[in-house]
Amino acid sequence: MEIKIHKRPTKGQGTAFDLYYRWQGQRYRPLLGYDLTKEEAERRAVEMVRKIQAGESAPGPRPSSTSPTLKEFLPAYWRALKIKNRLDLRRPQIASRSICCLGLLIARSTR
């Protein structure tokens, strides 16, 4: 088990001590504390590794994509273009239709 402890300066809290650890293909980088002695940082790192291996400190849930899908995005896009009175509305519309048609062709070909 390889434990790496990195120190980094912070603006208002002194020196931060971070643990860099990999377990079962996951990367963990928890903060151990601020302004620790070498012994205290090592003790906290060993405790944190035990928690990680026991499953007590699993990584937080990955945020779902906050980006809208194309289907959700296009109505807002067209509203924005109409509000701003863009002159050439046809050209982007043709592009979006071709993207949608391409998606349909791909979906049909995979059946």
Biotite code that builds the C-alpha atoms (Angstrom):
import biotite.structure as struc

atoms = struc.array([
    struc.Atom([0.000, 0.000, 0.000], chain_id="A", res_id=1, res_name="MET", atom_name="CA", element="C"),
    struc.Atom([1.596, 3.207, -1.186], chain_id="A", res_id=2, res_name="GLU", atom_name="CA", element="C"),
    struc.Atom([0.541, 6.349, 0.632], chain_id="A", res_id=3, res_name="ILE", atom_name="CA", element="C"),
    struc.Atom([1.465, 9.730, -0.813], chain_id="A", res_id=4, res_name="LYS", atom_name="CA", element="C"),
    struc.Atom([1.000, 12.858, 1.252], chain_id="A", res_id=5, res_name="ILE", atom_name="CA", element="C"),
    struc.Atom([1.262, 16.171, -0.570], chain_id="A", res_id=6, res_name="HIS", atom_name="CA", element="C"),
    struc.Atom([1.629, 19.559, 1.068], chain_id="A", res_id=7, res_name="LYS", atom_name="CA", element="C"),
    struc.Atom([0.259, 22.698, -0.536], chain_id="A", res_id=8, res_name="ARG", atom_name="CA", element="C"),
    struc.Atom([0.142, 26.278, 0.687], chain_id="A", res_id=9, res_name="PRO", atom_name="CA", element="C"),
    struc.Atom([-3.225, 27.935, 1.164], chain_id="A", res_id=10, res_name="THR", atom_name="CA", element="C"),
    struc.Atom([-4.104, 31.607, 1.410], chain_id="A", res_id=11, res_name="LYS", atom_name="CA", element="C"),
    struc.Atom([-5.624, 31.753, 4.863], chain_id="A", res_id=12, res_name="GLY", atom_name="CA", element="C"),
    struc.Atom([-5.332, 28.382, 6.561], chain_id="A", res_id=13, res_name="GLN", atom_name="CA", element="C"),
    struc.Atom([-1.624, 27.563, 6.408], chain_id="A", res_id=14, res_name="GLY", atom_name="CA", element="C"),
    struc.Atom([-0.297, 24.414, 4.785], chain_id="A", res_id=15, res_name="THR", atom_name="CA", element="C"),
    struc.Atom([-2.834, 21.818, 3.634], chain_id="A", res_id=16, res_name="ALA", atom_name="CA", element="C"),
    struc.Atom([-1.986, 18.108, 3.702], chain_id="A", res_id=17, res_name="PHE", atom_name="CA", element="C"),
    struc.Atom([-3.665, 15.953, 1.047], chain_id="A", res_id=18, res_name="ASP", atom_name="CA", element="C"),
    struc.Atom([-3.646, 12.181, 0.720], chain_id="A", res_id=19, res_name="LEU", atom_name="CA", element="C"),
    struc.Atom([-3.175, 10.757, -2.786], chain_id="A", res_id=20, res_name="TYR", atom_name="CA", element="C"),
    struc.Atom([-4.329, 7.144, -2.790], chain_id="A", res_id=21, res_name="TYR", atom_name="CA", element="C"),
    struc.Atom([-5.720, 4.604, -5.278], chain_id="A", res_id=22, res_name="ARG", atom_name="CA", element="C"),
    struc.Atom([-7.945, 1.742, -4.224], chain_id="A", res_id=23, res_name="TRP", atom_name="CA", element="C"),
    struc.Atom([-9.745, -0.701, -6.547], chain_id="A", res_id=24, res_name="GLN", atom_name="CA", element="C"),
    struc.Atom([-9.321, 1.519, -9.573], chain_id="A", res_id=25, res_name="GLY", atom_name="CA", element="C"),
    struc.Atom([-10.637, 4.647, -7.820], chain_id="A", res_id=26, res_name="GLN", atom_name="CA", element="C"),
    struc.Atom([-8.589, 7.723, -7.029], chain_id="A", res_id=27, res_name="ARG", atom_name="CA", element="C"),
    struc.Atom([-8.971, 9.275, -3.591], chain_id="A", res_id=28, res_name="TYR", atom_name="CA", element="C"),
    struc.Atom([-7.607, 12.692, -2.650], chain_id="A", res_id=29, res_name="ARG", atom_name="CA", element="C"),
    struc.Atom([-9.024, 13.622, 0.750], chain_id="A", res_id=30, res_name="PRO", atom_name="CA", element="C"),
    struc.Atom([-7.790, 16.555, 2.791], chain_id="A", res_id=31, res_name="LEU", atom_name="CA", element="C"),
    struc.Atom([-6.061, 15.344, 5.942], chain_id="A", res_id=32, res_name="LEU", atom_name="CA", element="C"),
    struc.Atom([-5.853, 18.706, 7.675], chain_id="A", res_id=33, res_name="GLY", atom_name="CA", element="C"),
    struc.Atom([-3.925, 21.951, 7.968], chain_id="A", res_id=34, res_name="TYR", atom_name="CA", element="C"),
    struc.Atom([-0.544, 22.667, 9.572], chain_id="A", res_id=35, res_name="ASP", atom_name="CA", element="C"),
    struc.Atom([0.025, 19.069, 10.684], chain_id="A", res_id=36, res_name="LEU", atom_name="CA", element="C"),
    struc.Atom([3.267, 17.568, 11.921], chain_id="A", res_id=37, res_name="THR", atom_name="CA", element="C"),
    struc.Atom([4.759, 14.768, 9.841], chain_id="A", res_id=38, res_name="LYS", atom_name="CA", element="C"),
    struc.Atom([3.659, 12.156, 12.387], chain_id="A", res_id=39, res_name="GLU", atom_name="CA", element="C"),
    struc.Atom([0.120, 13.552, 12.627], chain_id="A", res_id=40, res_name="GLU", atom_name="CA", element="C"),
    struc.Atom([-0.230, 13.621, 8.818], chain_id="A", res_id=41, res_name="ALA", atom_name="CA", element="C"),
    struc.Atom([0.950, 9.995, 8.565], chain_id="A", res_id=42, res_name="GLU", atom_name="CA", element="C"),
    struc.Atom([-1.423, 8.901, 11.366], chain_id="A", res_id=43, res_name="ARG", atom_name="CA", element="C"),
    struc.Atom([-4.389, 10.597, 9.677], chain_id="A", res_id=44, res_name="ARG", atom_name="CA", element="C"),
    struc.Atom([-3.385, 9.110, 6.308], chain_id="A", res_id=45, res_name="ALA", atom_name="CA", element="C"),
    struc.Atom([-3.371, 5.583, 7.735], chain_id="A", res_id=46, res_name="VAL", atom_name="CA", element="C"),
    struc.Atom([-6.790, 6.196, 9.326], chain_id="A", res_id=47, res_name="GLU", atom_name="CA", element="C"),
    struc.Atom([-8.163, 7.521, 6.042], chain_id="A", res_id=48, res_name="MET", atom_name="CA", element="C"),
    struc.Atom([-6.809, 4.530, 4.082], chain_id="A", res_id=49, res_name="VAL", atom_name="CA", element="C"),
    struc.Atom([-8.514, 2.175, 6.553], chain_id="A", res_id=50, res_name="ARG", atom_name="CA", element="C"),
    struc.Atom([-11.801, 4.061, 6.075], chain_id="A", res_id=51, res_name="LYS", atom_name="CA", element="C"),
    struc.Atom([-11.452, 3.927, 2.291], chain_id="A", res_id=52, res_name="ILE", atom_name="CA", element="C"),
    struc.Atom([-10.751, 0.190, 2.324], chain_id="A", res_id=53, res_name="GLN", atom_name="CA", element="C"),
    struc.Atom([-13.675, -0.415, 4.687], chain_id="A", res_id=54, res_name="ALA", atom_name="CA", element="C"),
    struc.Atom([-15.966, 1.511, 2.359], chain_id="A", res_id=55, res_name="GLY", atom_name="CA", element="C"),
    struc.Atom([-16.759, 4.205, 4.927], chain_id="A", res_id=56, res_name="GLU", atom_name="CA", element="C"),
    struc.Atom([-15.331, 6.990, 2.795], chain_id="A", res_id=57, res_name="SER", atom_name="CA", element="C"),
    struc.Atom([-16.521, 6.122, -0.680], chain_id="A", res_id=58, res_name="ALA", atom_name="CA", element="C"),
    struc.Atom([-16.192, 8.836, -3.287], chain_id="A", res_id=59, res_name="PRO", atom_name="CA", element="C"),
    struc.Atom([-19.205, 11.109, -3.510], chain_id="A", res_id=60, res_name="GLY", atom_name="CA", element="C"),
    struc.Atom([-21.740, 10.546, -6.227], chain_id="A", res_id=61, res_name="PRO", atom_name="CA", element="C"),
    struc.Atom([-20.557, 11.770, -9.573], chain_id="A", res_id=62, res_name="ARG", atom_name="CA", element="C"),
    struc.Atom([-22.577, 14.728, -10.693], chain_id="A", res_id=63, res_name="PRO", atom_name="CA", element="C"),
    struc.Atom([-24.901, 13.957, -13.518], chain_id="A", res_id=64, res_name="SER", atom_name="CA", element="C"),
    struc.Atom([-24.322, 15.850, -16.682], chain_id="A", res_id=65, res_name="SER", atom_name="CA", element="C"),
    struc.Atom([-25.593, 19.371, -16.261], chain_id="A", res_id=66, res_name="THR", atom_name="CA", element="C"),
    struc.Atom([-25.478, 19.921, -19.989], chain_id="A", res_id=67, res_name="SER", atom_name="CA", element="C"),
    struc.Atom([-28.832, 19.701, -21.749], chain_id="A", res_id=68, res_name="PRO", atom_name="CA", element="C"),
    struc.Atom([-29.402, 17.228, -24.519], chain_id="A", res_id=69, res_name="THR", atom_name="CA", element="C"),
    struc.Atom([-29.778, 18.522, -28.048], chain_id="A", res_id=70, res_name="LEU", atom_name="CA", element="C"),
    struc.Atom([-33.540, 17.997, -27.838], chain_id="A", res_id=71, res_name="LYS", atom_name="CA", element="C"),
    struc.Atom([-33.709, 20.141, -24.692], chain_id="A", res_id=72, res_name="GLU", atom_name="CA", element="C"),
    struc.Atom([-31.300, 22.757, -26.015], chain_id="A", res_id=73, res_name="PHE", atom_name="CA", element="C"),
    struc.Atom([-32.811, 23.515, -29.438], chain_id="A", res_id=74, res_name="LEU", atom_name="CA", element="C"),
    struc.Atom([-36.033, 25.239, -28.267], chain_id="A", res_id=75, res_name="PRO", atom_name="CA", element="C"),
    struc.Atom([-34.041, 27.593, -26.030], chain_id="A", res_id=76, res_name="ALA", atom_name="CA", element="C"),
    struc.Atom([-31.589, 28.203, -28.858], chain_id="A", res_id=77, res_name="TYR", atom_name="CA", element="C"),
    struc.Atom([-34.359, 29.159, -31.296], chain_id="A", res_id=78, res_name="TRP", atom_name="CA", element="C"),
    struc.Atom([-36.016, 31.430, -28.707], chain_id="A", res_id=79, res_name="ARG", atom_name="CA", element="C"),
    struc.Atom([-32.700, 33.218, -28.176], chain_id="A", res_id=80, res_name="ALA", atom_name="CA", element="C"),
    struc.Atom([-32.208, 33.706, -31.918], chain_id="A", res_id=81, res_name="LEU", atom_name="CA", element="C"),
    struc.Atom([-35.735, 35.081, -32.347], chain_id="A", res_id=82, res_name="LYS", atom_name="CA", element="C"),
    struc.Atom([-35.368, 37.447, -29.379], chain_id="A", res_id=83, res_name="ILE", atom_name="CA", element="C"),
    struc.Atom([-32.093, 38.789, -30.736], chain_id="A", res_id=84, res_name="LYS", atom_name="CA", element="C"),
    struc.Atom([-33.553, 39.144, -34.253], chain_id="A", res_id=85, res_name="ASN", atom_name="CA", element="C"),
    struc.Atom([-30.884, 37.166, -36.025], chain_id="A", res_id=86, res_name="ARG", atom_name="CA", element="C"),
    struc.Atom([-31.194, 37.472, -39.791], chain_id="A", res_id=87, res_name="LEU", atom_name="CA", element="C"),
    struc.Atom([-30.120, 34.060, -41.039], chain_id="A", res_id=88, res_name="ASP", atom_name="CA", element="C"),
    struc.Atom([-32.276, 31.611, -39.115], chain_id="A", res_id=89, res_name="LEU", atom_name="CA", element="C"),
    struc.Atom([-32.502, 29.075, -41.925], chain_id="A", res_id=90, res_name="ARG", atom_name="CA", element="C"),
    struc.Atom([-28.860, 28.044, -41.993], chain_id="A", res_id=91, res_name="ARG", atom_name="CA", element="C"),
    struc.Atom([-28.632, 26.849, -38.353], chain_id="A", res_id=92, res_name="PRO", atom_name="CA", element="C"),
    struc.Atom([-32.051, 25.218, -38.649], chain_id="A", res_id=93, res_name="GLN", atom_name="CA", element="C"),
    struc.Atom([-30.885, 23.141, -41.602], chain_id="A", res_id=94, res_name="ILE", atom_name="CA", element="C"),
    struc.Atom([-27.829, 22.095, -39.607], chain_id="A", res_id=95, res_name="ALA", atom_name="CA", element="C"),
    struc.Atom([-29.916, 21.059, -36.606], chain_id="A", res_id=96, res_name="SER", atom_name="CA", element="C"),
    struc.Atom([-32.285, 19.103, -38.832], chain_id="A", res_id=97, res_name="ARG", atom_name="CA", element="C"),
    struc.Atom([-29.388, 17.313, -40.470], chain_id="A", res_id=98, res_name="SER", atom_name="CA", element="C"),
    struc.Atom([-28.036, 16.415, -37.018], chain_id="A", res_id=99, res_name="ILE", atom_name="CA", element="C"),
    struc.Atom([-31.433, 15.042, -36.028], chain_id="A", res_id=100, res_name="CYS", atom_name="CA", element="C"),
    struc.Atom([-31.718, 13.134, -39.328], chain_id="A", res_id=101, res_name="CYS", atom_name="CA", element="C"),
    struc.Atom([-28.250, 11.733, -38.832], chain_id="A", res_id=102, res_name="LEU", atom_name="CA", element="C"),
    struc.Atom([-29.275, 10.517, -35.386], chain_id="A", res_id=103, res_name="GLY", atom_name="CA", element="C"),
    struc.Atom([-32.333, 8.804, -36.839], chain_id="A", res_id=104, res_name="LEU", atom_name="CA", element="C"),
    struc.Atom([-30.252, 7.127, -39.541], chain_id="A", res_id=105, res_name="LEU", atom_name="CA", element="C"),
    struc.Atom([-27.787, 5.851, -36.978], chain_id="A", res_id=106, res_name="ILE", atom_name="CA", element="C"),
    struc.Atom([-30.598, 4.586, -34.753], chain_id="A", res_id=107, res_name="ALA", atom_name="CA", element="C"),
    struc.Atom([-32.234, 2.759, -37.656], chain_id="A", res_id=108, res_name="ARG", atom_name="CA", element="C"),
    struc.Atom([-28.980, 1.201, -38.809], chain_id="A", res_id=109, res_name="SER", atom_name="CA", element="C"),
    struc.Atom([-28.262, -0.275, -35.374], chain_id="A", res_id=110, res_name="THR", atom_name="CA", element="C"),
    struc.Atom([-31.582, -2.136, -35.181], chain_id="A", res_id=111, res_name="ARG", atom_name="CA", element="C"),
])
